[in-house]
Amino acid sequence: MKKILLSLLTIFTIAQINAQTEIFNGLLQKHVTSDGIVDYKSFKADESKLDTYIAYLEKTSPAKSWSENKKKAFWMNAYNAYTIKTILSNYPLKSIMNVKKKGKDAWNIPFAKVGGKTYTLNNIEHDILRKTLFDARIHVGVNCASGSCPKLGNMAFTEKNVDASLEKLMKEFVNDTTRNKLSNKKLQLSSIFDWYKGDFTKKGSLIDYLNKYADVEISKKARTSYLKYDWTLNGK
């Protein structure tokens, strides 16, 4: 009897997670274009639905039994949901850089509640995703709501789609000429590849990493510089 109850509880929990993730997925599908442009004005009208998803995050903690992909998907969704919530709570605004509270910027305000604990966006990105669920592709998974940031995918991450989704987002980011300018002998790269260079060079050089995704073959002797980051809101 105990095993049956445990199985039923597991099935119920999985169903609940899938249902809540589908709410967030539906919002992204509705308000984010395939190019990652967010219609924050229309998203604001659906803020109550986002709050429903956030209420789920507030009371949910990833279980130890969850796969790494499931945990990664959960935390990236949480990061993106709370980033969008930050924008909506302060909308209209021109940049996430304008969000300040008690001298702290948007990434250092403790407001993101997950599983009964309160986090900052930096806690989620650096202390959880980069530290315990490391994957250099996380940098295209979490979104900073800005023009130079890798585009926000218009779908929620799941255990099943997270690997393929991150692979697709990284390829699109590397080859996006508004964010990276690549040629055989010269690179003008997003500052993300400068700020987090160590994440991309754990198994080789930065050029080695880029060549995994680039549509052009980059010479190992290519000259590299970094583009100025555009913090303008990634909205219409």
N, C-alpha and C positions, 0 to 999 in steps of 0.2 A: 504493500500500500504506500509506504514511504517513497519508494522508487517511482511509483506512478505519479504521486503528487509533485515530486521533484522534476519529473519529465514535463508535467503540465505547466509548472512554474517557469521552466526554461523556455517552453514553446510560447508562453504568454509574454515573457520578457523580450524574446526575439521579435515577436509580432509588434510589441509596443515600440521597440527601437526602430523597426522598419517603418512603422506608421509615422513616427515623429520625424524621421529623416526625410520621408516623402513630403512632409509639410514644408521643410526647408528647401527641398529640391524643387517643389512647385513654385515657391517664391522666386528662386533664382531663374527658373525657366521663364517666368512671367516678366521679371523686371530687369534681367541682364541680357544684353545682346550677345551674339556669338563672338563679337569682338571684345567682350568684356566691359562694355559701357553700361553703367547702371542708371536706371531711371529712378532716382531717389524720390522724386515727387510722387510718382505712382506707388513706389514702395512704401512711402509714408502712409498712404491710404490703407495699406495692408499690414500696418505695424502690429496690430493685434494678433495676426497670425504668426508673425515673428516672435511675439511675446509668448505665444503658446509653445513654440519650439524652445525658447529660452527657459521657460518654466520646467520643461523636461530636462534640460541640461543642469539646472539648479539642483535637481534631486537625483541625478544619475552619475555614478562613478564607474569607470571601466573596470570590469572584473579581471582578476588575474588569469582567468581561463580564456580571455579574449585573445585572438591572434594579434600579432604586431600590426598587420594591415587594418584590422578592425579598430585598434586603439589609435592608429595614425589617422584614419578617416574621422573618427570621433573628435579628436582634438583639433584637427584642421577645420572641421565644420564649426566647432565651438569658437575658434579664433575668428573665422570669417563672419559668423552670426553676430558676435559681440562687436566686431569692427563696424558692421553695417548698423547695428543698434546705436553705436556711438555717433555715427553720421546722422542718423534719423533723429536722435535726441537733441542734436545741435543744428539741425537743418532749418533754413538754408545757410550754407557756408561755402567758402571757396576752397578750403584745404583742411585736411585732418590736422595739419600743423596749427590751426587756429583753436583747437580744442585744448583747453587748459582747466585745471582744477587744483586749487591750493598749491600752485606753482609746479604742478606735474603735468607732463604732456599725455596725450591719449594712450601711449604705450605703458605708462607707469602709474596710471590711476587704478587702484584696486577696486574693480567693479564686476569683473567677470566671475559669476558664481557657477561652480561645477561640483556636483556631488556634495553639496553642503560646505564647500570651501570657497574662499574668495581669492581670485588671481588677478594679476595684471596681464595685459596682452603679452608683455615681455616674458612673464613667467611661463605662459603657455608655449611661446615660440622657442625660447632659449633653454628653460629649465626642464621642459617636458619633451617637446618635439625634437629639438636639436641634441639634447643631452641623452635622453633615454630611448628615443625612437629614431635615431639618426638616419637621415636620408637626405642627400644634398638637394633632391628634388622638392623637398619641403618648401624651399624658397619660391617655387612657382605655385605651391599649394595654398599658402597663407597669403592674404591680400591686404595691402596697406592703403587701399582706397585712393590711390594716386596715379597720375598719368604715366609715370615711368615704371610703376610696379608691374610685374608680370600680370597679364589680364586675369580678372576673376572669372573662373569657369562658371558657366551657367548651369551647373548641376552640383548636387551634393555628393560628397565622397561616401563610398560604402566599402565594406570589406572586399566585395567582388570587383569593384571598378577602380579602386584607388591606384593600383600599380599602372594600369593602362592609361588612366587619366593623367597621372603625373608625368608619364612618359610623353604623352601627347602635348601637354602644356609646356614641358621643357623644350620640346622640338619647336613648337610655335614661338616660344619666347626667344630662343637663340636665333631664329631666322627672321624675327620681326625687325624690319629695318627702321622702325621708329624707336626701337629700344637697343638694338645692337647693329652695328655696321661691319660686316665681315667681308674680307677678301683674302686672297692667298697670302699677301705680304703685309697687310695692315688691318688692325682691329681697333674699332672704337666700341667699347663695351659698356653695358650697364654698370653702374657703380656697385650693384649687388655682387658682381664678380670680383670687385675690389674689397668691399666690406667683409665678405664671407669667403675669401679666397681659400682659406684653410679647409672649408667644407668641400670645395670642388677639387682639391689637389691631394686627397688622402691616398689615391691609387695612381697618381701620375701628375703630369703638369696640367695647368689650366687649359692649354691648347689641346692636350689629349682629351680632356673632358668635352671641350667644345666640338671637337671633330667627331664625337659620337653622335652629335645631333645636327651639325651644320650641313647645309646643302652645298657648301663650297669646301674644298680641301684646303685647310689652313696650314701654312708652312710653320715648322717648329721655330723658325727664326722671325716670325711675323712681329712687327712692331705693335705694341699694345698701349692704348690710352683709354681713359674712362670718360663717359659722357656726364654732363651735368644732370642731376636728378630733378625731375619735374614733379613737384608735390601738389600740383593742381588736382582738384577732385576728379575722380574717374567717372564723372556723371555727364548727363546730357546738358 
